[in-house]
């Protein structure tokens, strides 16, 4: 019995020593990674291409290799400089690096930081980088996530949805609906429906009908899938208003009316309880 107790005590001590050693190793690795990233700040901002590119890719590598959120957040902070550049060959890789870092963790703080870091390219004046930013958000939000994070994504995408450039507006409209549908959260659905109002009211001479029809399709998807009847009613009312708009093309008005009717039918299916057979009287 004494021998067994001694063996157990030895095992406990050994496990404690190993755990302590691993913890010290992790702390040492974390300190080294944070120190290296801090040392890359000036290099990432360097005007010398070879210095800047090497530093950027090293920060990207460190962020992906680490499981610690503090390392990832610091790396994302370093990405602000290249992602805010006016040159696509500098900012385009940074957009995808930001998405990869966000996708390498389940930590919502890191993902939120990544979305915030994409603000600058999302509102840039050039179409290619804005498309890359929308693509990055789609990549980050391709699976169900928390409602607050989904709401941040919808708000970020609101800017390109309101753009006068249909090349970015249409992909952003689709992305907003994509984020809301995956969230399954009524607050996010409401925000997404609100964002769709501006493209529905577009009267642009070139591409105006295309934008409106795209918005009709996505508002219908939101209305059909909304978890709350009030959100369904909001989407339906918006589409009915469009169907009655004399400035719209007959084809567009017809599609809006049909979409509103389909949402109304789905609402009835929810509100009408299934038929219950009468209880037998004894």
N, C-alpha and C positions, 0 to 999 in steps of 0.2 A: 504493500500500500504506500509506504514511504517512498519507494523507488518510483512509483507512478506519479506521486505528487511532485517529486523532484523533476521528473521528465516534463510534466505539464508546466511547471514553473519556468523551466529552461526554454520551452517552446514559446511561452508568452514573452519572455525577455527577448528572445531572438526576433519574434515578430515585431516587437516594439522598436528594436534597434534598426531592423530593415525599413520599417515605416518611417522612422526618423531620418534615415539616410536618404530615402526617396524624396521626402519632403524637402530636405536640404538641397537635393539635386534639382528639384523642380524650382525652388526659389532661386537657385544659382542660374538656371537656364532662363527664367523670367527676367532676372536682373540683366543678364547678358543681352537678351533680345531688346529690352527697353533701352539699354545703353546704346546698342547699335542703331536702333531707329532714331534716337535723339541725335546721334552723330551723323545721320543722313540728311538732316533738315536743310543745311546749306547746300548740300550736293544736289538734292532734288530741285532746288531753285536755281541751280547753276545755268549760266548762259551757254556753257560748253556742252555740246550735244553728248559726247561720250561720257562725260561725268554725270550728266542729268539722267540719261537713259539707264546707265548701270545702277545708279542709286535708286531710281524708281522701281526697277525690276527686283532689286534686292529687298526693298520694303515690301513689295508684293509677295515675294517668296517667304519672308519672315512671317507675315500675317497668316499665310495659308498653313505654314508649318506649326504654328502655335495654337494651342487650345485655349489660351488665356484671352479673355475679352479685352483686357487692358492693352494687350499688344495689338489686337485687331483695330481697336479704336484709335490708337496712336498712329498706326499705319494709314488709316482712313484720313486722319488729320493731315498727314503728309501728302495725300492724294489731292488735296484742295488746290495746290499750286498747279500741277500738270492738268487737272481736269478743268481748270479755269483759263487755260491757255487759249489763244486765238488761233492756234495751228492744229489742224486735225491730226497730224501725225504725232502730236504730243498728247492731246486730250482724248483721242479715241481709245487708245490702249488703257488709259486711266479709267474710263467709264466701265470697261469690261473687268478691269481689276477690282473696282469697287463692288461690282455685282458678285464676282467670285468670292471676295472676302465675306460679303453678307451671306452668301450661300454656304459658307464653310462652317457655320455655327447656327445653333438654335436660339442664341441670346438675342432677345428683342431689342436690347440697347444698341447692340452692334448694327442690327438691321435698320433701326431708326436713324442711326448716325449715317449709314450708307445712303439712305433716301435723302437725307438733308444735304449730303455731299454732292448729290446729283442735281441740285437746284440750278447751279450755274449753266451746265450744258443744256438743261431742259428749256431754258429761256434764251439760249443763244440765238443770234441772228441767222445762222446758217442751218439749212435743212439736214444735212447728213449727221451732224453731231446730235441734233434733237431726236432724230430717228434712233440713233444709238442709245440715247438716254431712255427713250420709251422701251426699247428692246431690253435694256438692263432692268428696268422696273418689272417688265413681264417675267424676266428670268427669276428675279427675286421673289415674286409673288405667285409663282406657278403652283403653289400648293396652299392649302388652307392655313391661315395664320390668325393672329390676334386681331380683334376688331380695331383697336387703336392704331395698329400698324397699317391695316388696310385703309383706314380713314386718312392717314398721312399720305399714303400712295395716291388715293383719289384726289386729295388736295394738290399734290405735286403735279398730277396729270391734268388738272384743271386749266393750267396755263396754256399748254398746247391745244387743248380742246377749244379754247377761246381764240386761238390764232386765226388770222385771216388766210393762212397758207394751208390749203387742203391736203398738201403732201404730208403734213404733220398732224393736221386736225383729225383726219379719218383714222389713222393708226391709234391716236390717243383716245378717240371715242371708244374704239374696240377694247383698248387696255383698261379703261375705267370700268366697263361692264364686266370684263374678265376678273378684275380685282374684287368687285362687289359680289359677283356670283360665288366666288370661292370663299368669301368671308362668311356668308350665310347670316350676316348681322343686319338687323333692320336699320340701324343708324347709318351704316355704310351704304345700304341700298338707297336711303333717302338722300344722302349726299351725292351719290352717283346720279340719281334722277334730276337733282337740282343742277348738276354740272351739264346735263344734256339739254337744258332749256335754251342755251345760247345757240348751239348748232341747229336746233329745231327752228329757230327764228332767223337763220341765215337767209339773206335775200341776194347773195352774191350773183352777179351776172354769169360768171364762169364757175361752174362746179357747185352752185348753190343747191340745186335739186339733189345732186349726189350726196352732199353733206346731210341734207335733211332726211333723205331716205335711209342713210346709214344710221342716223340718230333714231329714226322710227324703229328700225330693226332692234337696236340695243335697248331702247326704252321698253319695247315689248318683252324682250328677254328678262329685263329687270322686273317688270310688272308681273310676268308669269311666275317668276321664281321668288318674289319677295315673301319673306316669312310672315309679314303682318298685313292684314287687310287694308289698313290705312295707307300703306305704301303702294299696294296694288291700285287703290282708288286714286292716288296721286298720279301714278303713271297713266292710268286710264283717262283721267281728266285732262292731262296734258295732251294726249293723243287725240282725244275728242275735240279739243280746241284747235288742233292742227287740221283735223278733218273738216272743220267749219271755216277754215281760213280761205277766203276768196282769192287771195294772192297766190295760193299754191296751185300747182299743176293738178289737173283732174286725177292723173295716175297716182300722184303722191297723196292727195286727199283720200283717195279710195284705200290706199294701203294703210294710212293712219286710222281710218274708220274700222277696217278689218282687224287691225292690231288691237284697237281699243275693245272691240267686241270679244276677241279671244280672251283678253284679260278679264273682262266682265264675266264671261262664262266660267273661268277658273275661280273667280271669287265666289260665284254661286255654289260651285262644287264644294268649297270649303265651308261656306256659311250654312248650307242645308245639311242637317244631320242625316245619316243613313236611316232607311226605313226600319223601324223596330216592329216585329210582329207583336200583336196584342198578347198580354199575359193571360194565361188560361185561368179561369175562375174555378176555385175549388169549393 
